[in-house]
Amino acid sequence: MAVYSKILTATDISTRLEVNSSSLGDFFPPFPPGQYQQVLDVEDENGKNWKFVLCIRQQGQYEKPYISQATWHPFVLEKQAEVGDEVEFSRETDGASGSAC
């Protein structure tokens, strides 16, 4: 099982979840050429489903991935997340097909 974790910053709480660029392709799915956002279907520890939109910049030298405020902020509010809390994403692989799910 692959894991991505992050200690939340003020920006993560108030604006959007900033994602480490090196996690693209290593944990989060890579972006096909010309695509700047993709939907991540996520299930929290209570079994509730969330749809987060993972975005990258359309211009500039660096991708600077982040999860959009519109999809991230409701999660922050419901979980009463605070600066210093840790968020963890895990991805399991289906042994039969080898695909991530």
Secondary structure by P-SEA (a helix, b strand, c coil): cbbbbbccccccccccccccccccccccccccccccbbbbbccccccbbbbbbbbbbcccccccccccccccaaaaaaacccccbbbbbbbbbcccccccc
